[in-house]
Amino acid sequence: MIKRSFSENATQALLPEQEKQVKLSESDLAKIKREPCDICDIDLDECHTAAMAFQSATVDLHLGLVASPVGKRMFSAKRLVVFRRDGIRAAGILMREGVSRGHAPTVELLSLGAKNPTRHPSDLLPYLPKFRQFFAKLPTEVAEMDFKILKIPLGDVDAVTDKTVKFRGPMPLLHVKKGIDDSAQIRLDDLPKHREEQASLAEGKIANMCVSWDQPQWDEVDWSRIKELMTRDLLEYRKQEAVKAQQAHCVACPNFVKHFSMRHDEWLIQENIIQLRQLMSDQNLQLLPDYEQRIAVLKDLGFIGQNSRVELKGKVACEIHSADELVLTELILENVLADFEPEEIVALLSAFVFQEKTDAVPTLTPHLETGKDTIIAISEKVNAFQTQHQVILSSDDSNNFVSRPRFGLVEVVYEWARGMSFNRITDLTDVLEGTIVRVITRLDETCREVKNAARIIGDPELFAKMQTAQELIKRDITAVASLYM
């Protein structure tokens, strides 16, 4: 029923295309054949899972540090960092302290990448000490380097090192030529007067660092100075995943990088299939949370059992359509109406069908006042369960009998059922005559529904009273087919 609703039309229309994508992804997954390996078959899957968890925790760590004053200072100018751009791992030097503000924070850095970078299978590996031996080498010659000033999303930063690169002069000495892609290109031979400083930077400082990833300057910064509790928990979790990944037996395989890359391709396709199946599942229905919340309310009130079987209350509620079924069902099954006469019952039931504004305050008998208080108490009990389970009701569906003028026509309907003429009952309220006729007409339908409910629960006395109530209100002007006759 939820799937066929108008609210779910947009998501359900995508199902054929999503099913097609699942079949294509499953076909691609079947094409990936990793040759058997006595070493990698032991724990490659566990190693890859830990590696992905470590990378995810690293992203969360860097994003969390933005909110910490101490963490922000870790992103200081001239600090050496490792990042990925288009999936290719590269090194860089932070140009300024801190990160940009906004929903997607970025860092500005001087990239030390190659002129024609290509993706290497090792770029998929997490930035861990034991894995750095597999990383693709960085360029060491000035002719091979392509210096760029880039703005990199903070989530693409692999590691912040403890190394700070010292320059002979300030960073702005490097000549910057703006490009149309909003990045800046450093040309080492653009300004002759700065060539010496730039060549010294490339050959003296950077080239020595790019010889090997195993050098101490590539070690990650010590995060122990961060004292925030959530960050410490994240660091501890990240450390555990790092240990799992580095202690895996598969790291000793001569073809570890190749096998890890193939496992990563499998994982990407599997994750895509899982996401597609999630979009296709019932859990993705927009109305499902509201449905589950309402089911919880019905279970607490006893309308359905714990196994979602409809109980007696639920069967009674199914007979009621013209009024609030929850409150009216509770009213019937708590035998509240047994103490009232037919004209009093129909007067109290008017509170379920009348919802318009009125300034007139009805004069009620003590017995009717008691019935009014009982209805309010039951409605508040039902509202308490709905609030507890966060059921959102529109103004039309709300069963608020306190703040809304639900009891404005109780006196009018009571006197009408006792035989007072229509001309006289209009003097008891400021409600328009047409509204009075409409309420009484709807009351006849409500009485019929309560009569059917009495038949289901086997209450002949209530059945007879509702039959009498129908006869009392169905007379004169409310019984004609049209008011223009």
Buried (B, 14 or more C-beta within 10 A) or exposed (E): EBEEEEEBEEBBEEEEEBEEBBEBBEEBBEEEEBEEBEBBBBBBBBBBBBBBBBBBBBBBBBBBBBEBEEBBEBBBBBBBBBBBBEEBBBBBBBBBBBBBEEEEBBBBBBBBBBEEBEEBBBBBBBBBEBBBEBBBEBBBEBEBBBBBBBEBBBBBBBBBBBBEBEBEEEBEBBBBEEEEEEEBBBEBEEEEEBEEBBEBBBEEBBBEBBEBBEEEEBBBBEBEEBEBEEBEEBBEBBEBBBEBBBEBBBBEBEBBBBBBBBBBBBBBBEEBBEBBBEBBEEEEBEBBEBEEBBBBBBBBBBBBEEEEEEBEBBBBBBBBEBBBBBBBBBBBBEEBBEEBBBBBBBBBBBBBBBBBEBEBEBEBEEEBEBBBEBBBEBBBBBBEBBEEBEBEEEEEEBBBBEEBBBBBBBBBBBBBBEEBEBEEBBEBBEBEBEBBBBBBBBBBBBBBBBBBBBBEBEBEEBBEBBBBBBEBBBEEEBEEEEEEE
